[in-house]
Each structure stands twice: as C-alpha cells, then as structure tokens.
C-alpha cells in the first residue's frame, strides 16, 4: 500500500506571508485544504480580502495501491522529516504537483456562517 501526501506552500500574495505544511492527497482547490489545522490557522489570521496562492508537491510513500494519507499518517511524515532531512528524496517518490489561486474574503465567510 502506498500513501499519498503533499508538501504545501500557501502564500498570502498581498502580504507576502507564507506557510508550509503537509496534507493528505494532492490539493487542487480550496476545499481540499479546509479542515487541515495548519491551513485553517493560517487563513484564520487573514482579516482582509486577498488572493491566496497554493503550491503542492505530491509524494508517495510505499508501494502498491495508492490512498490519501490520514491526519495521523501526515503527523508520522512530519516526524520522519524532522528525524531525516532527506526523507522526501530518499524514501518517497515525487509524483505530482498542483498550483492554484483563490480569493479569500473573511467578510463573505462570516456572512455565510451567520445564515
């Protein structure tokens, strides 16, 4: 069994702030990132409308049938990367990448939650 996860970089384009983190699968749209704590915390700190850029490099760990990494498996990969700086290049296979942008508007989100 092979586990699919991504190294993601999100950028608040206007502010130039960036954050890197891991998620299960390869995100291709905003909904693929929602619910991942690092992303939710990053986006929650943005209090004005702005464009957000996303870059994801997808990796597979293991062999066989591919499935998306769970949050527990993502935590395991964080630990492996801390212990071995070459973990991605020596133990994983880079198989995909994705880039997309979206417009973040905290005002719209607030109105949606109130309905």
C-alpha positions in Angstrom: 0.0 0.0 0.0 1.3 3.5 -0.9 0.3 6.6 0.9 -0.2 9.9 -1.0 0.6 13.2 0.7 1.7 16.7 -0.3 4.1 19.3 0.9 2.0 22.5 0.5 3.0 26.2 0.5 0.3 28.8 0.8 1.1 32.4 0.2 -1.0 35.5 1.1 0.0 37.3 -2.0 -0.6 40.9 -0.9 1.2 40.4 2.4 3.8 38.1 1.1 3.3 35.8 4.1 3.9 32.1 3.5 3.4 28.8 5.4 4.5 25.3 4.5 2.8 22.2 5.8 1.7 18.7 4.9 -1.7 17.3 3.9 -3.1 14.0 2.7 -3.6 13.7 -1.1 -2.8 16.4 -3.6 -4.9 19.6 -3.1 -6.3 21.1 -6.3 -8.8 23.5 -4.8 -9.7 25.3 -1.6 -12.0 22.6 -0.3 -9.1 20.1 -0.4 -7.3 22.2 2.2 -10.2 23.0 4.5 -10.1 21.1 7.8 -6.3 20.8 7.9 -5.3 22.6 11.1 -2.2 24.4 9.7 -4.2 25.8 6.7 -7.2 26.8 8.9 -4.9 28.6 11.3 -3.1 30.4 8.5 -6.3 31.5 6.7 -7.9 32.4 10.0 -5.3 35.1 10.6 -6.1 36.9 7.4 -8.6 39.7 8.2 -8.9 41.3 4.8 -9.8 40.2 1.3 -6.8 39.0 -0.7 -5.6 36.4 -3.2 -4.0 33.3 -1.9 -1.6 31.2 -3.9 -1.2 27.5 -3.3 1.6 25.2 -4.5 1.6 21.5 -3.7 4.2 18.8 -4.4 2.7 15.3 -4.2 4.6 12.3 -2.8 4.0 8.6 -2.4 5.4 6.7 0.4 5.4 2.9 0.0 4.3 0.7 -2.9 1.1 -0.8 -4.2 -2.4 0.7 -4.2 -2.4 4.4 -3.6 -4.6 6.1 -1.0 -4.7 9.6 0.7 -2.8 9.9 3.9 -4.9 10.3 7.0 -4.1 13.1 9.6 -2.3 10.5 11.7 -0.1 9.5 8.8 0.7 13.1 7.9 1.8 13.6 11.5 4.1 10.5 11.1 5.6 12.0 7.9 6.3 15.3 9.8 8.2 13.3 12.4 10.1 11.4 9.7 11.1 14.6 8.0 12.3 16.1 11.4 14.4 13.0 12.0 15.8 12.7 8.4 16.2 15.8 6.3 16.5 13.6 3.2 13.2 11.7 3.9 11.4 13.0 0.9 14.2 12.4 -1.6 15.4 9.1 -0.1 12.2 7.4 0.9 9.4 9.0 -1.2 8.6 9.4 -4.8 7.6 12.8 -6.1 4.7 12.0 -8.5 2.6 15.2 -8.9 2.3 18.9 -8.4 -0.5 21.4 -8.3 -0.8 25.2 -8.4 -3.9 27.3 -7.9 -5.1 30.6 -6.5 -8.2 31.7 -4.8 -9.6 34.9 -3.4 -10.1 34.9 0.4 -12.8 37.1 1.8 -13.3 36.8 5.6 -16.4 39.0 5.3 -18.1 36.5 2.9 -17.2 33.7 5.2 -18.7 35.5 8.2 -21.9 36.2 6.4 -22.1 32.5 5.3 -21.7 31.3 8.8 -24.5 33.5 10.1 -27.1 32.2 7.6 
